[in-house]
Amino acid sequence: MPGTLTSPPLTAADRCDRCSAGARVRAVLSSGGELLFCQHHANEHEDRLRSMNATIVTGVLDEATI
């Protein structure tokens, strides 16, 4: 049985795909891609992401990389 793929925790180096602010949310698309958003843009696009059946993960920053 193949292993489960998981996304690494968000770090301070992860940036929002819309505005380059610090990423706080990862949206994993059903097609396999992913988008990173600051909280502002995650809130703005949440309805559309949910309608696309995206998995929305609110990331806790990995403290070791801050």
N, C-alpha and C positions, 0 to 999 in steps of 0.2 A: 504494500500500500504506500503510495507516495506521501511525502511529508506535507504538512500544511504550510502554505506561504503566509507570512505575516509581514506587516510593515514595521519598520523600526520606529521607535518613539520619536516624536518631534524634538528637534534641538534648536538652540538659538540661531543656528545657521540656516534653518528652514524659513523660506520667505513666501509671502502671499503671491499667488500667480496673477493677481490683479493689480496690486499696488506696491509690492515689495516690502510691506510691513512684516513684522514677525508672524509666522504662521501659528495658528492656534487650533485649526480644524483641518482634518484630512478627509476628503470625499473620494471614496473608491468607487469608480464607475463599473457598471455591470460588464462593460466591454473590456475591463482589465486595467484601464488607465486610472490615474489618480490626479486630483487637484488639491493644492494647499491654499487655504484662505486665512486671512486675519479674521477676527470675530465679526467685524463690521461687514465684510463681504460674504462671510458664511451666512449671516443673518439675511443679507440681501438676496442671496441665491438659494436659500434653503428650500423653498417651495418647488423650484424647478429641479433641483437635485433629487428631492424625494419623488417627484413625478417620473424621474428617470431611473428609479430604484437604486440610487446610489447609497452606499453604506457611509454614513457620516460618523466620524470618530473625532470627538473632542480630545485633543492631545494634551497630555501632561508633559511639559518639557522635561527632558532627561537632565536632571540636576548636575550630572557629572560633566556636562558639556557647556554649562552656562558660565 
